[in-house]
Structures are given as structure tokens and as C-alpha cells.
């Protein structure tokens, strides 16, 4: 936690801050902190008071229970013992619950013989809680006792985590806000509009005839946002050129500063073609926020087309839409810096350069606009519409020559509808638009002819119902209908973690043919009557499947959340949501991002350390063939700082269900603070186009800091013991009559002592000499107790959080008592049948006792819901 906090502060202190990496580090810190309150005994001792020392360097931590110390008593419904009071740790000593499936195994104690042992996490997914003593658990993850044995403390643990989170961000001395400043803090938490507005601009010499139009478009977009509720979190300019060293990135959250930087952009460089267009995209994607829109202006093909996989991986990861404005490419014209303009001599079909841009736009739900330099200003109208925060997509489809009509529903929340038509042959589209009563729409309609086959039709205050767009002619169109509305739907695919039982968002791409759960989020509960269907379409708008079974689940009072599960198709799809508004009108919302199911699963494993300057770091991965046929799988790595010491792909022949592991190596240079987005991708031999799996990790170069360390465990020596406990003295009914005492000396030869405590119960006592923090002398301690607590530990902790111990075992080799007094002579830690032993011990009188006990048991069982009806 200390390292995570310090790494986050270091990343946030850089000029071009990578907020994504900072959020990842802070998210990990906060997650571990929440786990601490949920899965340790801190809350049982301290309640909702936070443990502020966690994660702050030079703040010593409290002592931990020794390996030999039993910390819990078996509990659970099967034993008819509630888990609320199952902890048997005396003294303020920290412990946590072991959990099956992790790399640390709970020490085994046979639950049929022992009723005490180490604590478990607990819950149905923790096998250790039902197979190793002590049974039960202590987690406070939920309010359900079936999942969390200490569910009664869930809210207390949550409150402690909330208070600690506030401290982490806002404490006057240690809070992140005060350390990094208010502006960066606002960007970190995206307290303004969450999205970035990014411009990726080709500023090579051949753009001399275009740059004025590009700047005019960008200026108009920025000016329309500054000072409004739609102002983005930040503005990003990624300029690309050739050679690669001329590429640059600039980020600002100040609109006026963005306009100043835009005005200072000047074209430079030669007229060669192509350019480093993909690198410009990668640089912008590395620093932009999630759910942003990126606008790419160029007249050239991509020289670094091999980075297309990296671009698409990052765009999919961040749910970014890529919009391309092309005024040419290398196949259409001979580039010149002397003002020659051959862009009007275009082919009627796509070129290789345009194909790459089109594929990226389609995959991310964006668009591509092929226009002339004169048409750039007109395209600005489309871009202004798309960057409105209230803009929603209703349909996005291809209208082939064989079809004549496109229909779309308008619900009561649509204040303005915009129909965008792009004719692929770049001729002016001829159309008619019909209202729900099948009359041609003429009122409140504004038409913008943007040239190059692009038409924009705006309808103010459209009537509710199903509208129809009719094509006049036979050319192929791309049609997109958007609206200004408060009714939008977010979609998130999640999968179940079999170990924790929690659902997590799918990273990378989903697996074809597997069941997937999609979570639908609607920000305003005032707009929706019900959600009926999830519709899957291909990228041409053709319906692939329609799924019902949409279930509403708990959410915030002002929003709605739904979920449904279905089998994923084997081909790429888009997802649309259909339902009705409050008045019963049909609504339709499309998430235009292309989802590509694949047959390969890829996971980056935990990095073993940090990337220190002039050192190497291994990036391990695991790849699995989830398909139904053997396949040759190719795994590659790319990073935007060229840290990967080799770009040679690794190949594996994998049969169905077979996995393979491998690793790549990153080599850091001599500069600290460089941040690299590392993308590892995997594809099967038979895969085509965008059918690849990917995973992403962000790393930062650091200077290795050598700190003085203290690994010396505090010394604790028992100097005297008076008394002992034999088996008769351990009887819970008489153990308090037998006293014992002892003394010990504690010393630390490292950073000095921090805490000395003992696991003594309420009937005992523990005293030690007063000492100052960091004391290196000898501390004397005395302890007293009785045979009810015949095993006691003295725990000594130093300022480096090293823990030492003394053990007072007054009954070596004997099992120690744990229960209150009962009339029995059985060994105190055995599971023997109590009632049978009573009969054997007391003879004939035992019959009466036995009957009485059975009567009590039957009453208790009936009181618990008649799970059993006979003794």
C-alpha cells in the first residue's frame, strides 16, 4: 500500500500526467484498504475508527497474531453456533481470514477433533471455512450472513473504509489533494465532464492547404464548449509528422490555453508520404479519459499501420470513438509542399490507407468523412453535434442499394433528432423523410448539404412514434440517427470470478459462444417505463439476435440498473436496447462500438516489481485456446516508449482448452518518470481483421531508491514462570481457581520498539515498563493469569513493523479450554458426543439429565424453522 500511494503521487507530479495510471494505482490502494476493513479483525476491535497508518511510510503497524496462535472458534449453522462471537484473539493483535484458492494455505487442523484454529474468510466460495478448523469465517463483504459470517459488521466496516478514503484524499497533511493541487485533483476524479476532447492533427508540410480549415473547425468546437456544462475535462492535441521525433502531445484543462496552443500550430516538414498517423492516435489514447471522442485530421496514409492493433486495443479498452476527417491519402495524390492540390482526382473506391481508418472508425462506433479542404469547415457541423453530452445514438446502419427505407422510433425525451446520410459514391443523397402518420416531414426541418455526399437533416421537437427515411435512388448509404435526449443507456459486460464470487467487467474481448452477462445502466429513472429487449446487430445494422429476460436490479434511487445473460454470437456485433418511455412510446438506444467475440483468452499476470531505470522488467502472460479446434496462436507486444526489448512474436500451437504461458521483457532507459502503455495481443491463425484478443498494462520508469531497512525481529525472552496447569485445572468449571504468573524482557536492536502487548483475557493482567517510540533498551514485563487462559503470547513490534513474541504455555501438550463451564469430564477441545459422556459418567441419574437436554434441543430446533423434527 505504501508503494502504491507513493507511485501514484509520483505519476501525478509529472507535467503530462497519465491520470489512467494514477487511477489504477489509487484504485488498487483503495481496494486493499477496503479488504483490510472487511477481512481483518480491526473492526471487531476498533469499530468504524480508521487505521490511518496504513500505506504511509514510516508509520509503524500493529502486531500480528503468531502462526501458532489460534484466532477463531468454529461456528456456523451446522454447529448451531453463531459466528458473531467466533474470534478468540485477546489483546489488540491483528489477524485476517485465510481463503481457499490463494497462494497462502490455511494451517490444517482437523475440524472433527479441534474447535479452534486460524480464522477463515468464510462464505460458500471459501472451502477452507468448511474443511479446516476453525470452521466459519470473519468476512464483512456483504450484509448477507450466507456470504459473510460477520455480516452484522458490514456497515461498520464500510463506514471505516469511507472515512479512510476521505482521509486518503483530503487530509491536510497526507491527503492526495493537498500534495498534487486542486486542478490535478479535479482531473484525477473527473469532477468536470468526464470526457476528453482530443484532436489528432497531421502538421506535415502537405497539410499547408488544410491546416487553416482544421484550426477553424477545432477552434469552433472548443469555443462552443468553454464555460458551458458541456466543457470537457481536458483538451488534448496530438500532433504527428515524419520523422517520428517530431510527434508531440499537449494536454490542458483550460479552454483558453487550448485555443492559444491551437493558434500556434504551424505546418513543417517535407512532402513525403505516408505519416506516423497511428503513433499520433496512440499518444492521445494513452492520456485521454474513458468515453471520449477523438478527431483525427490528415491527408496521408499511416506509415505505422502496424500499430493499428494497439490503437484499436486502447480505443476498445477506453470506449473511445474515433472520428476521421480525410482530405486525401497516399494512393490518391502525389504530395507536395509547394501548394499543389491533387486531392480532387479521387478514385471512387476506398484505398488501403482509407481502409485502415474506416476499420478503426467502424470498430469504435465512430465515423469517417472523406472530403476536400473546402469541405472541412462543413464537417464541423457534424462534429459539433457529436460532442454534445446529451447526444444519443438511435440507429446506425448501412442502406444497401437493394433497400429503400430505414425506420427509427422517437420517444418523448428526444428534443431534437438528427439524420446523417453519407453516400459512399460521394454524390448528393436524394431522400424523403416521413413522420409517424406517414406524411412527409417539412416543418421544423433544417437540411445541411456538407458536400462530398454528406447530408445532415435536423428535426426540432419531433413527434413521438416511428419515423421513416426513404431513399430516392440506388446508391449505397451509411445512415446514423442521433437525438438530444436525457435517456441514455450504458452497457457493461461482466463475468463471475469463481474465487471471490464477485462480478468484474470483462477486460479485453469476450469469448465467442460463452454466456455473457450485460449490465445496463440508465442515469435517470424519470424517463423509462420499462426495458424489454437487448438486440444484437452486425455493423451493417442487420439484426443477429433479440434477447429478453431483462431483470431490474438494485441501484441508486435516481437511476435504473438492469441485467440479462445470453450466449455470445461468433461474429462481431453491436448492442441496442429497446423499451418504452413513461408514456408507453418505444425507445431505442444503440451502443455503436463494435464488439468482437474471439476464441482466444489472454491475461497479463502480476508484474514482479517495478520498471527501474536502466533495468529490465518481465511482462508475463497466460494464453488459452477457448475454441473448438486446435490453432496456432501468435502473441505480440507493443509499447509507446519502445521499452520492449524485442518485438518478435511468440507462437504456440494450442489444442482446444490448452493454455501456454510466456513473457516479454521491457528494458528501461536512464530517464525516470516515463510512462508507457504496453499492449499484448494474441490472435489465432484463422483469425481475420480485428479478431484478436488483448490486454493492457501501464508502467512507469522509476529510480531505484535504496532505503535503510530493519529486518531484525524484536527479542523477547521469558525470564520466569510461576505455576502450571494440569488436565484437571483446565476444566472450565474450576480453571479460574488456579493462578499463574510470569515475567519477560523485550528488546529491539533495529529501529526500536513501537508496541508491546499480550493476548491475555479479562481475568489476567499485563504490565510493562514505559518506553518512548524507537527505544532500544530492555523493557521488563510482568503477566498474570489463570488456567482458563493457559496459553498466552507477548507480542513485540518495532518501528519497521517486525513482530517478535514470547510464549507462556502453562499446559504444554494439552489442549486448552475455550468454552464456558459445562458439567462434563470430556477433553475440552474434543467433538465427542456430550450427551453420551454424561450418561456414562453419572449412571442412572443420567437418564433424567439426558431427557431434559433432548427436550431443550427439540425446542431449539423447532424454533429454528423445523429443519429437524426428531431428536
C-alpha positions, 0 to 999 in steps of 0.5 A, a space after each residue: 500500500 505504501 508503494 502504491 500511494 507513493 507511485 501514484 503521487 509520483 505519476 501525478 507530479 509529472 507535467 503530462 500526467 497519465 491520470 489512467 495510471 494514477 487511477 489504477 494505482 489509487 484504485 488498487 490502494 483503495 481496494 486493499 484498504 477496503 479488504 483490510 476493513 472487511 477481512 481483518 479483525 480491526 473492526 471487531 476491535 476498533 469499530 468504524 475508527 480508521 487505521 490511518 497508518 496504513 500505506 504511509 511510510 514510516 508509520 509503524 503497524 500493529 502486531 500480528 497474531 503468531 502462526 501458532 496462535 489460534 484466532 477463531 472458534 468454529 461456528 456456523 449453522 451446522 454447529 448451531 453456533 453463531 459466528 458473531 462471537 467466533 474470534 478468540 484473539 485477546 489483546 489488540 493483535 491483528 489477524 485476517 481470514 485465510 481463503 481457499 484458492 490463494 497462494 497462502 494455505 490455511 494451517 490444517 487442523 482437523 475440524 472433527 477433533 479441534 474447535 479452534 484454529 486460524 480464522 477463515 474468510 468464510 462464505 460458500 466460495 471459501 472451502 477452507 471455512 468448511 474443511 479446516 478448523 476453525 470452521 466459519 469465517 470473519 468476512 464483512 463483504 456483504 450484509 448477507 450472513 450466507 456470504 459473510 459470517 460477520 455480516 452484522 459488521 458490514 456497515 461498520 466496516 464500510 463506514 471505516 473504509 469511507 472515512 479512510 478514503 476521505 482521509 486518503 484524499 483530503 487530509 491536510 497533511 497526507 491527503 492526495 489533494 493537498 500534495 498534487 493541487 486542486 486542478 490535478 485533483 479535479 482531473 484525477 476524479 473527473 469532477 468536470 465532464 468526464 470526457 476528453 476532447 482530443 484532436 489528432 492533427 497531421 502538421 506535415 508540410 502537405 497539410 499547408 492547404 488544410 491546416 487553416 480549415 482544421 484550426 477553424 473547425 477545432 477552434 469552433 468546437 472548443 469555443 462552443 464548449 468553454 464555460 458551458 456544462 458541456 466543457 470537457 475535462 481536458 483538451 488534448 492535441 496530438 500532433 504527428 509528422 515524419 520523422 517520428 521525433 517530431 510527434 508531440 502531445 499537449 494536454 490542458 484543462 483550460 479552454 483558453 490555453 487550448 485555443 492559444 496552443 491551437 493558434 500556434 500550430 504551424 505546418 513543417 516538414 517535407 512532402 513525403 508520404 505516408 505519416 506516423 498517423 497511428 503513433 499520433 492516435 496512440 499518444 492521445 489514447 494513452 492520456 485521454 479519459 474513458 468515453 471520449 471522442 477523438 478527431 483525427 485530421 490528415 491527408 496521408 496514409 499511416 506509415 505505422 499501420 502496424 500499430 493499428 492493433 494497439 490503437 484499436 486495443 486502447 480505443 476498445 479498452 477506453 470506449 473511445 470513438 474515433 472520428 476521421 476527417 480525410 482530405 486525401 491519402 497516399 494512393 490518391 495524390 502525389 504530395 507536395 509542399 509547394 501548394 499543389 492540390 491533387 486531392 480532387 482526382 479521387 478514385 471512387 473506391 476506398 484505398 488501403 490507407 482509407 481502409 485502415 481508418 474506416 476499420 478503426 472508425 467502424 470498430 469504435 462506433 465512430 465515423 469517417 468523412 472523406 472530403 476536400 479542404 473546402 469541405 472541412 469547415 462543413 464537417 464541423 457541423 457534424 462534429 459539433 453535434 457529436 460532442 454534445 453530452 446529451 447526444 444519443 445514438 438511435 440507429 446506425 446502419 448501412 442502406 444497401 442499394 437493394 433497400 429503400 427505407 430505414 425506420 427509427 422510433 422517437 420517444 418523448 425525451 428526444 428534443 431534437 433528432 438528427 439524420 446523417 446520410 453519407 453516400 459512399 459514391 460521394 454524390 448528393 443523397 436524394 431522400 424523403 423523410 416521413 413522420 409517424 402518420 406517414 406524411 412527409 416531414 417539412 416543418 421544423 426541418 433544417 437540411 445541411 448539404 456538407 458536400 462530398 455526399 454528406 447530408 445532415 437533416 435536423 428535426 426540432 421537437 419531433 413527434 413521438 412514434 416511428 419515423 421513416 427515411 426513404 431513399 430516392 435512388 440506388 446508391 449505397 448509404 451509411 445512415 446514423 440517427 442521433 437525438 438530444 435526449 436525457 435517456 441514455 443507456 450504458 452497457 457493461 459486460 461482466 463475468 463471475 470470478 469463481 474465487 471471490 464470487 464477485 462480478 468484474 467487467 470483462 477486460 479485453 474481448 469476450 469469448 465467442 459462444 460463452 454466456 455473457 452477462 450485460 449490465 445496463 445502466 440508465 442515469 435517470 429513472 424519470 424517463 423509462 417505463 420499462 426495458 424489454 429487449 437487448 438486440 444484437 446487430 452486425 455493423 451493417 445494422 442487420 439484426 443477429 439476435 433479440 434477447 429478453 429476460 431483462 431483470 431490474 436490479 438494485 441501484 441508486 434511487 435516481 437511476 435504473 440498473 438492469 441485467 440479462 445473460 445470453 450466449 455470445 454470437 461468433 461474429 462481431 456485433 453491436 448492442 441496442 436496447 429497446 423499451 418504452 418511455 413513461 408514456 408507453 412510446 418505444 425507445 431505442 438506444 444503440 451502443 455503436 462500438 463494435 464488439 468482437 467475440 474471439 476464441 482466444 483468452 489472454 491475461 497479463 499476470 502480476 508484474 514482479 516489481 517495478 520498471 527501474 531505470 536502466 533495468 529490465 522488467 518481465 511482462 508475463 502472460 497466460 494464453 488459452 485456446 477457448 475454441 473448438 479446434 486446435 490453432 496456432 496462436 501468435 502473441 505480440 507486444 507493443 509499447 509507446 516508449 519502445 521499452 520492449 526489448 524485442 518485438 518478435 512474436 511468440 507462437 504456440 500451437 494450442 489444442 482446444 482448452 490448452 493454455 501456454 504461458 510466456 513473457 516479454 521483457 521491457 528494458 528501461 532507459 536512464 530517464 525516470 518518470 516515463 510512462 508507457 502503455 504496453 499492449 499484448 495481443 494474441 490472435 489465432 491463425 484463422 483469425 481475420 481483421 480485428 479478431 484478436 484478443 488483448 490486454 493492457 498494462 501501464 508502467 512507469 520508469 522509476 529510480 531505484 531508491 535504496 532505503 535503510 531497512 530493519 529486518 531484525 525481529 524484536 527479542 523477547 525472552 521469558 525470564 520466569 514462570 510461576 505455576 502450571 496447569 494440569 488436565 484437571 485445572 483446565 476444566 472450565 468449571 474450576 480453571 479460574 481457581 488456579 493462578 499463574 504468573 510470569 515475567 519477560 524482557 523485550 528488546 529491539 536492536 533495529 529501529 526500536 520498539 513501537 508496541 508491546 502487548 499480550 493476548 491475555 483475557 479479562 481475568 489476567 493482567 499485563 504490565 510493562 515498563 514505559 518506553 518512548 517510540 524507537 527505544 532500544 533498551 530492555 523493557 521488563 514485563 510482568 503477566 498474570 493469569 489463570 488456567 482458563 487462559 493457559 496459553 498466552 503470547 507477548 507480542 513485540 513490534 518495532 518501528 519497521 513493523 517486525 513482530 517478535 513474541 514470547 510464549 507462556 504455555 502453562 499446559 504444554 501438550 494439552 489442549 486448552 479450554 475455550 468454552 464456558 463451564 459445562 458439567 462434563 469430564 470430556 477433553 475440552 477441545 474434543 467433538 465427542 458426543 456430550 450427551 453420551 459422556 454424561 450418561 456414562 459418567 453419572 449412571 442412572 441419574 443420567 437418564 433424567 439429565 439426558 431427557 431434559 437436554 433432548 427436550 431443550 434441543 427439540 425446542 431449539 430446533 423447532 424454533 429454528 424453522 423445523 429443519 429437524 423434527 426428531 431428536 
